[in-house]
Amino acid sequence: MFGRLQFYIFIGILVFGSLTAGYYTWRMGVIREALLEYNQKQLEQTVKDNEDYQRKLKEIQDNQDAIIQKNEEDKKNFELKMKNVNDYLDTNDVKKLDRPASEVLKKTVTILKDAPK
């Protein structure tokens, strides 16, 4: 009888140990699955954020290129206008009409030049 009781206790401990091991294995599998799913979502979000960043960076680069091109055009237009003004001022007709400016005119130009834009 004592041998039979020991056998049942041993079988009971073995069954309990197997069930406990199975439970913890299942539980760790569930935790691993949840962690994998979380990591996958994090990776997808990172890829999406990176694509948004690249798109915004390209947009900024395009805007910068447009601004640089506009500045070059403005610079060319300004240089052309200055050349036209210099050509006009170098003509003989203007040189004949040239005379010293009055003090009022000089002060007016100075005040206008220093005025905020």
SETOR-862361 format. One record per atom (N, C-alpha, C, O, CB): atom name; residue number from 1; z, x negated, y negated. Coordinates in steps of 0.05 Angstrom, whole numbers, plus 5000, padded with zeros to 4 digits. Glycine has a CB too. Layout:
<sebas>
+------+-----+------+------+------+
| atom |  nr |    Z |    X |    Y |
+------+-----+------+------+------+
|   CA | NUM |    Z |    X |    Y |
...
+------+-----+------+------+------+
</sebas>
This chain:
<sebas>
+------+-----+------+------+------+
| atom |  nr |    Z |    X |    Y |
+------+-----+------+------+------+
|    N |   1 | 5000 | 4984 | 5024 |
|   CA |   1 | 5000 | 5000 | 5000 |
|    C |   1 | 5000 | 4983 | 4975 |
|    O |   1 | 4987 | 4989 | 4955 |
|   CB |   1 | 5024 | 5019 | 5000 |
|    N |   2 | 5016 | 4961 | 4976 |
|   CA |   2 | 5017 | 4944 | 4953 |
|    C |   2 | 4990 | 4931 | 4947 |
|    O |   2 | 4984 | 4926 | 4924 |
|   CB |   2 | 5038 | 4923 | 4957 |
|    N |   3 | 4975 | 4924 | 4967 |
|   CA |   3 | 4948 | 4912 | 4964 |
|    C |   3 | 4929 | 4932 | 4952 |
|    O |   3 | 4911 | 4925 | 4936 |
|   CB |   3 | 4939 | 4902 | 4991 |
|    N |   4 | 4931 | 4957 | 4961 |
|   CA |   4 | 4914 | 4978 | 4950 |
|    C |   4 | 4919 | 4983 | 4921 |
|    O |   4 | 4900 | 4987 | 4905 |
|   CB |   4 | 4917 | 5004 | 4966 |
|    N |   5 | 4944 | 4983 | 4912 |
|   CA |   5 | 4952 | 4987 | 4885 |
|    C |   5 | 4941 | 4964 | 4867 |
|    O |   5 | 4931 | 4969 | 4845 |
|   CB |   5 | 4982 | 4990 | 4882 |
|    N |   6 | 4944 | 4940 | 4877 |
|   CA |   6 | 4933 | 4918 | 4862 |
|    C |   6 | 4903 | 4920 | 4859 |
|    O |   6 | 4892 | 4913 | 4838 |
|   CB |   6 | 4941 | 4892 | 4876 |
|    N |   7 | 4890 | 4929 | 4880 |
|   CA |   7 | 4861 | 4932 | 4879 |
|    C |   7 | 4853 | 4953 | 4858 |
|    O |   7 | 4835 | 4948 | 4843 |
|   CB |   7 | 4850 | 4941 | 4907 |
|    N |   8 | 4868 | 4975 | 4857 |
|   CA |   8 | 4862 | 4996 | 4837 |
|    C |   8 | 4868 | 4986 | 4809 |
|    O |   8 | 4852 | 4991 | 4790 |
|   CB |   8 | 4879 | 5021 | 4843 |
|    N |   9 | 4889 | 4971 | 4805 |
|   CA |   9 | 4895 | 4960 | 4779 |
|    C |   9 | 4873 | 4940 | 4771 |
|    O |   9 | 4864 | 4940 | 4748 |
|   CB |   9 | 4923 | 4946 | 4779 |
|    N |  10 | 4865 | 4923 | 4790 |
|   CA |  10 | 4844 | 4904 | 4784 |
|    C |  10 | 4818 | 4918 | 4777 |
|    O |  10 | 4804 | 4910 | 4758 |
|   CB |  10 | 4839 | 4885 | 4808 |
|    N |  11 | 4811 | 4939 | 4792 |
|   CA |  11 | 4786 | 4955 | 4786 |
|    C |  11 | 4790 | 4968 | 4759 |
|    O |  11 | 4770 | 4969 | 4743 |
|   CB |  11 | 4781 | 4976 | 4808 |
|    N |  12 | 4813 | 4979 | 4752 |
|   CA |  12 | 4818 | 4991 | 4727 |
|    C |  12 | 4815 | 4972 | 4703 |
|    O |  12 | 4802 | 4978 | 4683 |
|   CB |  12 | 4846 | 5003 | 4726 |
|    N |  13 | 4826 | 4948 | 4707 |
|   CA |  13 | 4824 | 4927 | 4686 |
|    C |  13 | 4794 | 4919 | 4683 |
|    O |  13 | 4785 | 4916 | 4661 |
|   CB |  13 | 4841 | 4903 | 4693 |
|    N |  14 | 4780 | 4916 | 4706 |
|   CA |  14 | 4752 | 4909 | 4705 |
|    C |  14 | 4735 | 4930 | 4691 |
|    O |  14 | 4718 | 4924 | 4675 |
|   CB |  14 | 4742 | 4905 | 4734 |
|    N |  15 | 4740 | 4956 | 4697 |
|   CA |  15 | 4726 | 4978 | 4684 |
|    C |  15 | 4732 | 4979 | 4654 |
|    O |  15 | 4714 | 4982 | 4638 |
|   CB |  15 | 4732 | 5005 | 4698 |
|    N |  16 | 4758 | 4976 | 4648 |
|   CA |  16 | 4766 | 4977 | 4620 |
|    C |  16 | 4754 | 4953 | 4605 |
|    O |  16 | 4744 | 4957 | 4582 |
|   CB |  16 | 4797 | 4976 | 4618 |
|    N |  17 | 4753 | 4930 | 4616 |
|   CA |  17 | 4741 | 4906 | 4604 |
|    C |  17 | 4711 | 4910 | 4600 |
|    O |  17 | 4700 | 4903 | 4579 |
|   CB |  17 | 4747 | 4881 | 4621 |
|    N |  18 | 4698 | 4921 | 4620 |
|   CA |  18 | 4669 | 4926 | 4618 |
|    C |  18 | 4663 | 4946 | 4596 |
|    O |  18 | 4644 | 4942 | 4580 |
|   CB |  18 | 4658 | 4936 | 4645 |
|    N |  19 | 4679 | 4968 | 4595 |
|   CA |  19 | 4674 | 4988 | 4575 |
|    C |  19 | 4680 | 4977 | 4547 |
|    O |  19 | 4665 | 4982 | 4528 |
|   CB |  19 | 4693 | 5013 | 4580 |
|    N |  20 | 4701 | 4961 | 4544 |
|   CA |  20 | 4707 | 4948 | 4518 |
|    C |  20 | 4685 | 4929 | 4510 |
|    O |  20 | 4676 | 4930 | 4487 |
|   CB |  20 | 4734 | 4933 | 4520 |
|    N |  21 | 4675 | 4913 | 4528 |
|   CA |  21 | 4654 | 4894 | 4522 |
|    C |  21 | 4628 | 4909 | 4515 |
|    O |  21 | 4614 | 4902 | 4496 |
|   CB |  21 | 4648 | 4876 | 4547 |
|    N |  22 | 4623 | 4931 | 4529 |
|   CA |  22 | 4599 | 4947 | 4523 |
|    C |  22 | 4601 | 4960 | 4495 |
|    O |  22 | 4582 | 4961 | 4480 |
|   CB |  22 | 4595 | 4969 | 4544 |
|    N |  23 | 4625 | 4970 | 4489 |
|   CA |  23 | 4629 | 4982 | 4463 |
|    C |  23 | 4625 | 4962 | 4440 |
|    O |  23 | 4611 | 4967 | 4421 |
|   CB |  23 | 4658 | 4994 | 4461 |
|    N |  24 | 4637 | 4938 | 4443 |
|   CA |  24 | 4634 | 4918 | 4422 |
|    C |  24 | 4606 | 4907 | 4420 |
|    O |  24 | 4596 | 4901 | 4398 |
|   CB |  24 | 4654 | 4895 | 4427 |
|    N |  25 | 4592 | 4906 | 4443 |
|   CA |  25 | 4564 | 4898 | 4442 |
|    C |  25 | 4548 | 4919 | 4428 |
|    O |  25 | 4531 | 4912 | 4411 |
|   CB |  25 | 4553 | 4893 | 4471 |
|    N |  26 | 4552 | 4944 | 4434 |
|   CA |  26 | 4538 | 4966 | 4420 |
|    C |  26 | 4544 | 4966 | 4390 |
|    O |  26 | 4526 | 4969 | 4374 |
|   CB |  26 | 4546 | 4994 | 4433 |
|    N |  27 | 4570 | 4962 | 4384 |
|   CA |  27 | 4578 | 4962 | 4356 |
|    C |  27 | 4565 | 4938 | 4341 |
|    O |  27 | 4556 | 4942 | 4318 |
|   CB |  27 | 4609 | 4960 | 4354 |
|    N |  28 | 4565 | 4915 | 4352 |
|   CA |  28 | 4552 | 4892 | 4339 |
|    C |  28 | 4522 | 4897 | 4336 |
|    O |  28 | 4510 | 4888 | 4317 |
|   CB |  28 | 4557 | 4866 | 4355 |
|    N |  29 | 4510 | 4910 | 4355 |
|   CA |  29 | 4481 | 4917 | 4353 |
|    C |  29 | 4476 | 4936 | 4330 |
|    O |  29 | 4457 | 4932 | 4315 |
|   CB |  29 | 4471 | 4930 | 4379 |
|    N |  30 | 4494 | 4955 | 4326 |
|   CA |  30 | 4491 | 4974 | 4304 |
|    C |  30 | 4494 | 4959 | 4277 |
|    O |  30 | 4479 | 4964 | 4259 |
|   CB |  30 | 4511 | 4997 | 4306 |
|    N |  31 | 4514 | 4942 | 4276 |
|   CA |  31 | 4519 | 4926 | 4252 |
|    C |  31 | 4495 | 4908 | 4246 |
|    O |  31 | 4486 | 4906 | 4224 |
|   CB |  31 | 4545 | 4909 | 4255 |
|    N |  32 | 4484 | 4895 | 4267 |
|   CA |  32 | 4461 | 4878 | 4264 |
|    C |  32 | 4437 | 4894 | 4254 |
|    O |  32 | 4422 | 4884 | 4237 |
|   CB |  32 | 4454 | 4864 | 4291 |
|    N |  33 | 4433 | 4918 | 4265 |
|   CA |  33 | 4410 | 4935 | 4256 |
|    C |  33 | 4414 | 4942 | 4227 |
|    O |  33 | 4394 | 4941 | 4212 |
|   CB |  33 | 4409 | 4960 | 4274 |
|    N |  34 | 4438 | 4949 | 4219 |
|   CA |  34 | 4443 | 4957 | 4191 |
|    C |  34 | 4438 | 4933 | 4173 |
|    O |  34 | 4427 | 4935 | 4151 |
|   CB |  34 | 4472 | 4968 | 4187 |
|    N |  35 | 4447 | 4910 | 4181 |
|   CA |  35 | 4443 | 4885 | 4165 |
|    C |  35 | 4413 | 4878 | 4163 |
|    O |  35 | 4404 | 4870 | 4142 |
|   CB |  35 | 4458 | 4862 | 4177 |
|    N |  36 | 4399 | 4881 | 4185 |
|   CA |  36 | 4370 | 4876 | 4184 |
|    C |  36 | 4356 | 4895 | 4166 |
|    O |  36 | 4338 | 4887 | 4151 |
|   CB |  36 | 4358 | 4878 | 4213 |
|    N |  37 | 4363 | 4921 | 4167 |
|   CA |  37 | 4351 | 4941 | 4149 |
|    C |  37 | 4357 | 4934 | 4120 |
|    O |  37 | 4340 | 4936 | 4103 |
|   CB |  37 | 4361 | 4969 | 4157 |
|    N |  38 | 4382 | 4927 | 4114 |
|   CA |  38 | 4390 | 4919 | 4087 |
|    C |  38 | 4374 | 4895 | 4078 |
|    O |  38 | 4364 | 4895 | 4055 |
|   CB |  38 | 4420 | 4913 | 4086 |
|    N |  39 | 4372 | 4875 | 4095 |
|   CA |  39 | 4357 | 4851 | 4087 |
|    C |  39 | 4328 | 4858 | 4082 |
|    O |  39 | 4315 | 4847 | 4064 |
|   CB |  39 | 4360 | 4829 | 4109 |
|    N |  40 | 4316 | 4875 | 4099 |
|   CA |  40 | 4288 | 4883 | 4096 |
|    C |  40 | 4284 | 4897 | 4069 |
|    O |  40 | 4265 | 4892 | 4055 |
|   CB |  40 | 4280 | 4902 | 4119 |
|    N |  41 | 4303 | 4915 | 4062 |
|   CA |  41 | 4300 | 4929 | 4036 |
|    C |  41 | 4303 | 4909 | 4013 |
|    O |  41 | 4289 | 4912 | 3993 |
|   CB |  41 | 4321 | 4951 | 4034 |
|    N |  42 | 4322 | 4890 | 4015 |
|   CA |  42 | 4325 | 4870 | 3995 |
|    C |  42 | 4300 | 4854 | 3991 |
|    O |  42 | 4291 | 4848 | 3969 |
|   CB |  42 | 4349 | 4852 | 4001 |
|    N |  43 | 4288 | 4846 | 4014 |
|   CA |  43 | 4263 | 4830 | 4013 |
|    C |  43 | 4240 | 4846 | 4000 |
|    O |  43 | 4225 | 4836 | 3984 |
|   CB |  43 | 4255 | 4821 | 4041 |
|    N |  44 | 4238 | 4872 | 4007 |
|   CA |  44 | 4217 | 4889 | 3995 |
|    C |  44 | 4222 | 4891 | 3965 |
|    O |  44 | 4203 | 4890 | 3950 |
|   CB |  44 | 4217 | 4917 | 4008 |
|    N |  45 | 4247 | 4895 | 3957 |
|   CA |  45 | 4253 | 4897 | 3928 |
|    C |  45 | 4247 | 4871 | 3914 |
|    O |  45 | 4237 | 4871 | 3891 |
|   CB |  45 | 4282 | 4904 | 3924 |
|    N |  46 | 4252 | 4848 | 3927 |
|   CA |  46 | 4246 | 4822 | 3915 |
|    C |  46 | 4216 | 4819 | 3911 |
|    O |  46 | 4207 | 4809 | 3890 |
|   CB |  46 | 4257 | 4800 | 3932 |
|    N |  47 | 4201 | 4827 | 3931 |
|   CA |  47 | 4172 | 4825 | 3929 |
|    C |  47 | 4162 | 4843 | 3906 |
|    O |  47 | 4145 | 4835 | 3891 |
|   CB |  47 | 4158 | 4833 | 3956 |
|    N |  48 | 4172 | 4867 | 3905 |
|   CA |  48 | 4164 | 4886 | 3884 |
|    C |  48 | 4171 | 4875 | 3856 |
|    O |  48 | 4155 | 4876 | 3837 |
|   CB |  48 | 4178 | 4914 | 3888 |
|    N |  49 | 4196 | 4864 | 3853 |
|   CA |  49 | 4204 | 4852 | 3828 |
|    C |  49 | 4186 | 4828 | 3820 |
|    O |  49 | 4179 | 4825 | 3797 |
|   CB |  49 | 4233 | 4843 | 3829 |
|    N |  50 | 4179 | 4813 | 3840 |
|   CA |  50 | 4162 | 4790 | 3836 |
|    C |  50 | 4134 | 4799 | 3826 |
|    O |  50 | 4122 | 4787 | 3809 |
|   CB |  50 | 4160 | 4772 | 3861 |
|    N |  51 | 4123 | 4820 | 3839 |
|   CA |  51 | 4097 | 4830 | 3830 |
|    C |  51 | 4099 | 4841 | 3802 |
|    O |  51 | 4080 | 4836 | 3786 |
|   CB |  51 | 4088 | 4853 | 3849 |
|    N |  52 | 4120 | 4855 | 3795 |
|   CA |  52 | 4124 | 4865 | 3767 |
|    C |  52 | 4125 | 4841 | 3748 |
|    O |  52 | 4113 | 4842 | 3726 |
|   CB |  52 | 4149 | 4882 | 3765 |
|    N |  53 | 4140 | 4821 | 3755 |
|   CA |  53 | 4143 | 4797 | 3738 |
|    C |  53 | 4115 | 4784 | 3734 |
|    O |  53 | 4109 | 4776 | 3712 |
|   CB |  53 | 4162 | 4777 | 3751 |
|    N |  54 | 4100 | 4781 | 3756 |
|   CA |  54 | 4073 | 4769 | 3754 |
|    C |  54 | 4055 | 4785 | 3736 |
|    O |  54 | 4040 | 4775 | 3719 |
|   CB |  54 | 4061 | 4765 | 3781 |
|    N |  55 | 4057 | 4812 | 3739 |
|   CA |  55 | 4040 | 4830 | 3722 |
|    C |  55 | 4048 | 4827 | 3693 |
|    O |  55 | 4030 | 4825 | 3676 |
|   CB |  55 | 4043 | 4859 | 3732 |
|    N |  56 | 4073 | 4827 | 3687 |
|   CA |  56 | 4082 | 4825 | 3659 |
|    C |  56 | 4075 | 4797 | 3648 |
|    O |  56 | 4068 | 4795 | 3625 |
|   CB |  56 | 4113 | 4829 | 3657 |
|    N |  57 | 4077 | 4777 | 3665 |
|   CA |  57 | 4070 | 4750 | 3656 |
|    C |  57 | 4040 | 4748 | 3649 |
|    O |  57 | 4032 | 4736 | 3629 |
|   CB |  57 | 4077 | 4729 | 3677 |
|    N |  58 | 4023 | 4761 | 3665 |
|   CA |  58 | 3994 | 4762 | 3660 |
|    C |  58 | 3989 | 4777 | 3635 |
|    O |  58 | 3972 | 4770 | 3619 |
|   CB |  58 | 3979 | 4774 | 3684 |
|    N |  59 | 4003 | 4799 | 3631 |
|   CA |  59 | 4000 | 4816 | 3607 |
|    C |  59 | 4007 | 4799 | 3582 |
|    O |  59 | 3993 | 4801 | 3562 |
|   CB |  59 | 4017 | 4841 | 3608 |
|    N |  60 | 4029 | 4784 | 3583 |
|   CA |  60 | 4037 | 4767 | 3561 |
|    C |  60 | 4016 | 4746 | 3556 |
|    O |  60 | 4009 | 4740 | 3533 |
|   CB |  60 | 4064 | 4755 | 3566 |
|    N |  61 | 4005 | 4734 | 3577 |
|   CA |  61 | 3985 | 4714 | 3574 |
|    C |  61 | 3960 | 4725 | 3561 |
|    O |  61 | 3948 | 4712 | 3544 |
|   CB |  61 | 3978 | 4701 | 3602 |
|    N |  62 | 3952 | 4749 | 3570 |
|   CA |  62 | 3928 | 4762 | 3558 |
|    C |  62 | 3933 | 4768 | 3528 |
|    O |  62 | 3915 | 4763 | 3512 |
|   CB |  62 | 3922 | 4788 | 3573 |
|    N |  63 | 3957 | 4778 | 3521 |
|   CA |  63 | 3963 | 4783 | 3493 |
|    C |  63 | 3963 | 4757 | 3477 |
|    O |  63 | 3953 | 4756 | 3454 |
|   CB |  63 | 3990 | 4796 | 3491 |
|    N |  64 | 3973 | 4736 | 3489 |
|   CA |  64 | 3974 | 4710 | 3475 |
|    C |  64 | 3945 | 4700 | 3470 |
|    O |  64 | 3939 | 4690 | 3449 |
|   CB |  64 | 3990 | 4689 | 3491 |
|    N |  65 | 3928 | 4703 | 3491 |
|   CA |  65 | 3900 | 4694 | 3487 |
|    C |  65 | 3886 | 4710 | 3465 |
|    O |  65 | 3871 | 4699 | 3450 |
|   CB |  65 | 3885 | 4698 | 3514 |
|    N |  66 | 3892 | 4737 | 3464 |
|   CA |  66 | 3880 | 4754 | 3444 |
|    C |  66 | 3890 | 4745 | 3416 |
|    O |  66 | 3874 | 4745 | 3397 |
|   CB |  66 | 3887 | 4783 | 3449 |
|    N |  67 | 3915 | 4739 | 3414 |
|   CA |  67 | 3926 | 4731 | 3388 |
|    C |  67 | 3914 | 4704 | 3379 |
|    O |  67 | 3907 | 4701 | 3356 |
|   CB |  67 | 3957 | 4729 | 3389 |
|    N |  68 | 3911 | 4686 | 3398 |
|   CA |  68 | 3900 | 4660 | 3392 |
|    C |  68 | 3871 | 4663 | 3383 |
|    O |  68 | 3862 | 4651 | 3363 |
|   CB |  68 | 3901 | 4641 | 3416 |
|    N |  69 | 3856 | 4681 | 3396 |
|   CA |  69 | 3828 | 4685 | 3389 |
|    C |  69 | 3826 | 4698 | 3361 |
|    O |  69 | 3810 | 4690 | 3345 |
|   CB |  69 | 3814 | 4704 | 3410 |
|    N |  70 | 3844 | 4717 | 3356 |
|   CA |  70 | 3844 | 4730 | 3329 |
|    C |  70 | 3851 | 4710 | 3308 |
|    O |  70 | 3840 | 4710 | 3286 |
|   CB |  70 | 3864 | 4754 | 3329 |
|    N |  71 | 3871 | 4692 | 3313 |
|   CA |  71 | 3878 | 4672 | 3294 |
|    C |  71 | 3854 | 4653 | 3288 |
|    O |  71 | 3850 | 4645 | 3265 |
|   CB |  71 | 3902 | 4656 | 3303 |
|    N |  72 | 3840 | 4646 | 3309 |
|   CA |  72 | 3816 | 4629 | 3305 |
|    C |  72 | 3795 | 4643 | 3287 |
|    O |  72 | 3783 | 4631 | 3270 |
|   CB |  72 | 3804 | 4621 | 3332 |
|    N |  73 | 3791 | 4669 | 3293 |
|   CA |  73 | 3772 | 4684 | 3276 |
|    C |  73 | 3781 | 4686 | 3247 |
|    O |  73 | 3766 | 4683 | 3229 |
|   CB |  73 | 3768 | 4712 | 3288 |
|    N |  74 | 3807 | 4691 | 3244 |
|   CA |  74 | 3818 | 4693 | 3217 |
|    C |  74 | 3816 | 4666 | 3202 |
|    O |  74 | 3810 | 4665 | 3178 |
|   CB |  74 | 3848 | 4702 | 3218 |
|    N |  75 | 3820 | 4644 | 3217 |
|   CA |  75 | 3818 | 4618 | 3205 |
|    C |  75 | 3789 | 4613 | 3197 |
|    O |  75 | 3784 | 4602 | 3175 |
|   CB |  75 | 3827 | 4596 | 3225 |
|    N |  76 | 3770 | 4620 | 3214 |
|   CA |  76 | 3742 | 4617 | 3207 |
|    C |  76 | 3734 | 4634 | 3182 |
|    O |  76 | 3720 | 4624 | 3164 |
|   CB |  76 | 3723 | 4624 | 3230 |
|    N |  77 | 3744 | 4659 | 3182 |
|   CA |  77 | 3738 | 4676 | 3159 |
|    C |  77 | 3751 | 4665 | 3133 |
|    O |  77 | 3738 | 4665 | 3112 |
|   CB |  77 | 3749 | 4704 | 3164 |
|    N |  78 | 3775 | 4655 | 3135 |
|   CA |  78 | 3788 | 4643 | 3112 |
|    C |  78 | 3773 | 4619 | 3102 |
|    O |  78 | 3768 | 4615 | 3078 |
|   CB |  78 | 3817 | 4636 | 3118 |
|    N |  79 | 3765 | 4601 | 3121 |
|   CA |  79 | 3749 | 4577 | 3113 |
|    C |  79 | 3723 | 4585 | 3100 |
|    O |  79 | 3714 | 4572 | 3081 |
|   CB |  79 | 3745 | 4560 | 3137 |
|    N |  80 | 3710 | 4606 | 3110 |
|   CA |  80 | 3685 | 4615 | 3099 |
|    C |  80 | 3689 | 4626 | 3070 |
|    O |  80 | 3674 | 4620 | 3052 |
|   CB |  80 | 3672 | 4637 | 3116 |
|    N |  81 | 3710 | 4642 | 3067 |
|   CA |  81 | 3717 | 4652 | 3040 |
|    C |  81 | 3723 | 4630 | 3021 |
|    O |  81 | 3714 | 4630 | 2998 |
|   CB |  81 | 3740 | 4672 | 3042 |
|    N |  82 | 3738 | 4610 | 3030 |
|   CA |  82 | 3745 | 4587 | 3012 |
|    C |  82 | 3720 | 4571 | 3005 |
|    O |  82 | 3717 | 4562 | 2983 |
|   CB |  82 | 3766 | 4569 | 3026 |
|    N |  83 | 3702 | 4568 | 3025 |
|   CA |  83 | 3677 | 4554 | 3019 |
|    C |  83 | 3660 | 4569 | 2998 |
|    O |  83 | 3649 | 4557 | 2980 |
|   CB |  83 | 3661 | 4550 | 3045 |
|    N |  84 | 3659 | 4596 | 3001 |
|   CA |  84 | 3644 | 4612 | 2982 |
|    C |  84 | 3656 | 4610 | 2954 |
|    O |  84 | 3642 | 4608 | 2934 |
|   CB |  84 | 3644 | 4642 | 2991 |
|    N |  85 | 3683 | 4610 | 2953 |
|   CA |  85 | 3696 | 4608 | 2927 |
|    C |  85 | 3691 | 4580 | 2915 |
|    O |  85 | 3685 | 4578 | 2891 |
|   CB |  85 | 3727 | 4613 | 2929 |
|    N |  86 | 3693 | 4559 | 2931 |
|   CA |  86 | 3687 | 4532 | 2921 |
|    C |  86 | 3658 | 4529 | 2912 |
|    O |  86 | 3652 | 4517 | 2892 |
|   CB |  86 | 3694 | 4511 | 2943 |
|    N |  87 | 3640 | 4541 | 2928 |
|   CA |  87 | 3612 | 4540 | 2920 |
|    C |  87 | 3607 | 4554 | 2894 |
|    O |  87 | 3592 | 4545 | 2876 |
|   CB |  87 | 3594 | 4553 | 2942 |
|    N |  88 | 3620 | 4577 | 2890 |
|   CA |  88 | 3618 | 4592 | 2865 |
|    C |  88 | 3630 | 4576 | 2842 |
|    O |  88 | 3618 | 4575 | 2820 |
|   CB |  88 | 3633 | 4619 | 2868 |
|    N |  89 | 3653 | 4564 | 2847 |
|   CA |  89 | 3665 | 4548 | 2825 |
|    C |  89 | 3650 | 4523 | 2818 |
|    O |  89 | 3652 | 4512 | 2796 |
|   CB |  89 | 3694 | 4541 | 2833 |
|    N |  90 | 3634 | 4513 | 2837 |
|   CA |  90 | 3618 | 4489 | 2832 |
|    C |  90 | 3591 | 4494 | 2819 |
|    O |  90 | 3577 | 4476 | 2812 |
|   CB |  90 | 3613 | 4474 | 2858 |
|    N |  91 | 3584 | 4519 | 2815 |
|   CA |  91 | 3559 | 4526 | 2802 |
|    C |  91 | 3560 | 4518 | 2772 |
|    O |  91 | 3581 | 4518 | 2760 |
|   CB |  91 | 3551 | 4556 | 2805 |
|    N |  92 | 3537 | 4513 | 2761 |
|   CA |  92 | 3535 | 4505 | 2732 |
|    C |  92 | 3543 | 4528 | 2714 |
|    O |  92 | 3554 | 4523 | 2693 |
|   CB |  92 | 3506 | 4496 | 2726 |
|    N |  93 | 3536 | 4552 | 2721 |
|   CA |  93 | 3544 | 4575 | 2704 |
|    C |  93 | 3574 | 4578 | 2701 |
|    O |  93 | 3584 | 4583 | 2679 |
|   CB |  93 | 3532 | 4602 | 2716 |
|    N |  94 | 3588 | 4574 | 2722 |
|   CA |  94 | 3617 | 4576 | 2721 |
|    C |  94 | 3629 | 4552 | 2705 |
|    O |  94 | 3647 | 4555 | 2689 |
|   CB |  94 | 3630 | 4577 | 2749 |
|    N |  95 | 3617 | 4529 | 2709 |
|   CA |  95 | 3627 | 4505 | 2695 |
|    C |  95 | 3623 | 4508 | 2664 |
|    O |  95 | 3639 | 4499 | 2649 |
|   CB |  95 | 3612 | 4480 | 2705 |
|    N |  96 | 3601 | 4522 | 2656 |
|   CA |  96 | 3597 | 4527 | 2628 |
|    C |  96 | 3618 | 4546 | 2617 |
|    O |  96 | 3626 | 4543 | 2594 |
|   CB |  96 | 3569 | 4539 | 2624 |
|    N |  97 | 3627 | 4565 | 2633 |
|   CA |  97 | 3646 | 4585 | 2624 |
|    C |  97 | 3675 | 4575 | 2627 |
|    O |  97 | 3693 | 4588 | 2617 |
|   CB |  97 | 3643 | 4611 | 2639 |
|    N |  98 | 3679 | 4553 | 2639 |
|   CA |  98 | 3706 | 4542 | 2644 |
|    C |  98 | 3719 | 4533 | 2618 |
|    O |  98 | 3707 | 4519 | 2602 |
|   CB |  98 | 3705 | 4519 | 2664 |
|    N |  99 | 3744 | 4542 | 2615 |
|   CA |  99 | 3760 | 4533 | 2592 |
|    C |  99 | 3789 | 4534 | 2600 |
|    O |  99 | 3795 | 4547 | 2620 |
|   CB |  99 | 3754 | 4551 | 2566 |
|    N | 100 | 3807 | 4522 | 2585 |
|   CA | 100 | 3835 | 4523 | 2593 |
|    C | 100 | 3847 | 4551 | 2593 |
|    O | 100 | 3840 | 4567 | 2575 |
|   CB | 100 | 3852 | 4505 | 2573 |
|    N | 101 | 3864 | 4557 | 2612 |
|   CA | 101 | 3876 | 4583 | 2614 |
|    C | 101 | 3899 | 4586 | 2594 |
|    O | 101 | 3912 | 4566 | 2587 |
|   CB | 101 | 3885 | 4589 | 2643 |
|    N | 102 | 3904 | 4610 | 2586 |
|   CA | 102 | 3926 | 4615 | 2568 |
|    C | 102 | 3953 | 4612 | 2583 |
|    O | 102 | 3954 | 4614 | 2608 |
|   CB | 102 | 3924 | 4643 | 2554 |
|    N | 103 | 3974 | 4608 | 2568 |
|   CA | 103 | 4001 | 4604 | 2580 |
|    C | 103 | 4009 | 4630 | 2594 |
|    O | 103 | 4023 | 4629 | 2615 |
|   CB | 103 | 4021 | 4596 | 2559 |
|    N | 104 | 4002 | 4653 | 2583 |
|   CA | 104 | 4010 | 4679 | 2595 |
|    C | 104 | 3997 | 4682 | 2623 |
|    O | 104 | 4010 | 4690 | 2642 |
|   CB | 104 | 4001 | 4703 | 2577 |
|    N | 105 | 3972 | 4675 | 2625 |
|   CA | 105 | 3958 | 4676 | 2650 |
|    C | 105 | 3970 | 4657 | 2671 |
|    O | 105 | 3973 | 4665 | 2694 |
|   CB | 105 | 3928 | 4670 | 2646 |
|    N | 106 | 3977 | 4633 | 2662 |
|   CA | 106 | 3989 | 4614 | 2680 |
|    C | 106 | 4016 | 4624 | 2691 |
|    O | 106 | 4021 | 4622 | 2715 |
|   CB | 106 | 3993 | 4587 | 2666 |
|    N | 107 | 4032 | 4635 | 2673 |
|   CA | 107 | 4058 | 4646 | 2682 |
|    C | 107 | 4055 | 4670 | 2701 |
|    O | 107 | 4069 | 4673 | 2720 |
|   CB | 107 | 4075 | 4654 | 2657 |
|    N | 108 | 4035 | 4687 | 2695 |
|   CA | 108 | 4030 | 4711 | 2712 |
|    C | 108 | 4023 | 4702 | 2740 |
|    O | 108 | 4032 | 4713 | 2759 |
|   CB | 108 | 4008 | 4728 | 2699 |
|    N | 109 | 4005 | 4682 | 2742 |
|   CA | 109 | 3996 | 4672 | 2768 |
|    C | 109 | 4020 | 4660 | 2783 |
|    O | 109 | 4023 | 4664 | 2807 |
|   CB | 109 | 3973 | 4652 | 2765 |
|    N | 110 | 4036 | 4645 | 2769 |
|   CA | 110 | 4060 | 4633 | 2782 |
|    C | 110 | 4079 | 4654 | 2792 |
|    O | 110 | 4089 | 4651 | 2814 |
|   CB | 110 | 4074 | 4615 | 2762 |
|    N | 111 | 4084 | 4675 | 2776 |
|   CA | 111 | 4103 | 4696 | 2784 |
|    C | 111 | 4091 | 4711 | 2808 |
|    O | 111 | 4106 | 4716 | 2828 |
|   CB | 111 | 4108 | 4716 | 2761 |
|    N | 112 | 4065 | 4717 | 2808 |
|   CA | 112 | 4053 | 4731 | 2830 |
|    C | 112 | 4053 | 4713 | 2856 |
|    O | 112 | 4057 | 4723 | 2878 |
|   CB | 112 | 4024 | 4738 | 2823 |
|    N | 113 | 4050 | 4687 | 2852 |
|   CA | 113 | 4050 | 4669 | 2875 |
|    C | 113 | 4077 | 4668 | 2888 |
|    O | 113 | 4079 | 4667 | 2913 |
|   CB | 113 | 4041 | 4641 | 2866 |
|    N | 114 | 4099 | 4669 | 2872 |
|   CA | 114 | 4126 | 4668 | 2883 |
|    C | 114 | 4137 | 4695 | 2892 |
|    O | 114 | 4158 | 4696 | 2904 |
|   CB | 114 | 4144 | 4656 | 2862 |
|    N | 115 | 4122 | 4716 | 2887 |
|   CA | 115 | 4132 | 4743 | 2895 |
|    C | 115 | 4132 | 4746 | 2926 |
|    O | 115 | 4114 | 4734 | 2939 |
|   CB | 115 | 4114 | 4765 | 2882 |
|    N | 116 | 4151 | 4760 | 2936 |
|   CA | 116 | 4152 | 4764 | 2966 |
|    C | 116 | 4128 | 4781 | 2975 |
|    O | 116 | 4118 | 4798 | 2961 |
|   CB | 116 | 4178 | 4778 | 2975 |
|    N | 117 | 4119 | 4775 | 2999 |
|   CA | 117 | 4095 | 4789 | 3009 |
|    C | 117 | 4104 | 4811 | 3028 |
|    O | 117 | 4087 | 4825 | 3039 |
|   CB | 117 | 4076 | 4770 | 3024 |
+------+-----+------+------+------+
</sebas>
